[in-house]
Amino acid sequence: MGEIDPNTVKPGWIALLIVLALGAATVLLWRSMAKQLKRIDFDPTDGRTTPADATADAPAPSGDQPTEPSSPAPAGAAAPTTTDEAASGPDRGRARE
């Protein structure tokens, strides 16, 4: 094989056709997506009526209230607990790898 002269190398017609085909596919997919998005029935109120005097500072309505506290320990009991095996091991204080 001989050397390639950089002054004579030019892009081919096949590369141009590939770029044009990718552009056409992008346009067609974009149009299809726009049609699908127009079909979506988006109702921001979700069937519920909102009071006319509601402000953005009001808390959001919540249907379910928790029946018990979400944390198992009372507030202030946040210290970690360890077992005897973990506390007395020979590699105590070293990070596990």
Phi, psi and omega per residue, in radians:
M1 nan 2.487 -3.125
G2 -1.606 3.044 3.098
E3 -1.294 2.607 3.113
I4 -1.700 2.205 3.137
D5 -1.463 2.055 -3.111
P6 -1.125 -0.294 3.126
N7 -1.378 -0.356 -3.103
T8 -1.832 -0.113 3.139
V9 -1.370 2.222 -3.125
K10 -2.321 2.665 3.076
P11 -1.171 2.556 -3.090
G12 -1.618 3.024 3.120
W13 -1.211 -0.520 -3.133
I14 -1.134 -0.715 3.114
A15 -1.102 -0.710 3.109
L16 -1.097 -0.754 3.129
L17 -1.119 -0.665 3.120
I18 -1.131 -0.777 3.135
V19 -1.109 -0.745 3.117
L20 -1.126 -0.708 3.122
A21 -1.131 -0.715 3.097
L22 -1.127 -0.690 3.097
G23 -1.115 -0.763 3.127
A24 -1.124 -0.724 3.121
A25 -1.107 -0.684 3.120
T26 -1.106 -0.775 3.133
V27 -1.106 -0.763 -3.138
L28 -1.134 -0.725 3.105
L29 -1.148 -0.648 3.135
W30 -1.119 -0.779 3.128
R31 -1.129 -0.700 3.121
S32 -1.122 -0.729 3.120
M33 -1.108 -0.704 3.133
A34 -1.093 -0.695 3.104
K35 -1.112 -0.779 -3.130
Q36 -1.123 -0.685 3.133
L37 -1.185 -0.546 3.098
K38 -1.220 -0.457 -3.132
R39 -1.325 -0.332 -3.090
I40 -1.210 2.267 3.102
D41 -1.633 1.715 -3.092
F42 -1.775 2.006 3.092
D43 -2.043 1.834 -3.056
P44 -1.129 -0.413 3.133
T45 -1.484 -0.216 3.097
D46 0.977 0.652 3.078
G47 1.496 -0.195 3.139
R48 -1.628 2.566 3.074
T49 -1.583 2.532 3.124
T50 -1.923 2.476 3.110
P51 -1.166 2.568 -3.078
A52 -1.202 -0.453 -3.084
D53 -1.708 0.229 3.121
A54 -1.212 2.446 3.134
T55 -2.052 2.941 -3.141
A56 -1.287 -0.292 -3.123
D57 -1.436 -0.213 -3.132
A58 -1.291 2.573 3.118
P59 -1.191 2.631 3.133
A60 -1.226 2.483 3.122
P61 -1.213 2.501 -3.140
S62 -2.253 2.210 -3.109
G63 -1.386 -0.692 -3.073
D64 -1.900 2.205 3.054
Q65 -1.763 2.453 3.129
P66 -1.146 2.477 -3.133
T67 -1.565 -0.382 3.110
E68 -2.433 2.806 -3.128
P69 -1.042 2.586 -3.102
S70 -1.351 -0.366 3.105
S71 -1.762 2.423 -3.092
P72 -1.263 -0.440 -3.113
A73 -1.788 2.623 3.088
P74 -1.166 2.800 -3.134
A75 -1.048 2.402 -3.134
G76 1.716 -0.257 -3.138
A77 -1.699 0.966 -3.047
A78 -1.697 0.091 -3.124
A79 -1.239 2.433 3.128
P80 -1.230 2.586 3.095
T81 -1.924 2.516 3.129
T82 -2.191 2.739 3.058
T83 -1.593 2.907 -3.126
D84 -1.127 -0.636 -3.130
E85 -1.108 -0.788 -3.087
A86 -1.215 -0.586 -3.087
A87 -1.360 -0.462 -3.048
S88 -1.891 0.182 -3.119
G89 -1.209 2.762 -3.109
P90 -1.171 -0.463 -3.125
D91 -1.767 0.627 -3.133
R92 -1.129 2.280 3.131
G93 1.634 -0.231 3.108
R94 -1.588 2.552 3.092
A95 -1.341 2.473 3.083
R96 -1.344 2.515 -3.102
E97 -1.922 nan nan
